[in-house]
């Protein structure tokens, strides 16, 4: 893919992922708690648990910064690579926990694959070298 097309795609993906992180986690937690809310995914309520509010706060903040990064991805390469690697780590930990704890199996088809998709797509499009400290391809 030519660099200009990759940059354009990266900008779009950063905005989409940012918006999903800002608005989607809350929505998915309400609509499908078994796949998106850990621990206390009981009756549906529009008032999230303390745990979910913490996750929403962290991911919404990251979402805002990903949208900002979409304006100049090369200048924000380390943030993009942080999102890639933290998404892989987060998905890996959740996958193990979902396999070990039968009550959390819904996450294996919910937030685990979603984070892997985010990580893979961003890694494929992310800037190489420079501020990110990643090898060029």
Secondary structure, DSSP 8 states (H G I E B T S, - for coil): --HHHHHHHHHHHHHHHHHIIIIIHHHHHHH-HHHH--S---S--SS--HHHHHHHHHHHHHHHHHHHHTT-GGGGHHHHHHHHHHHHHHHHHHHHHHHH-GGGGGGGGTHHHHHHHHHHHHHHHS--SGGG-----
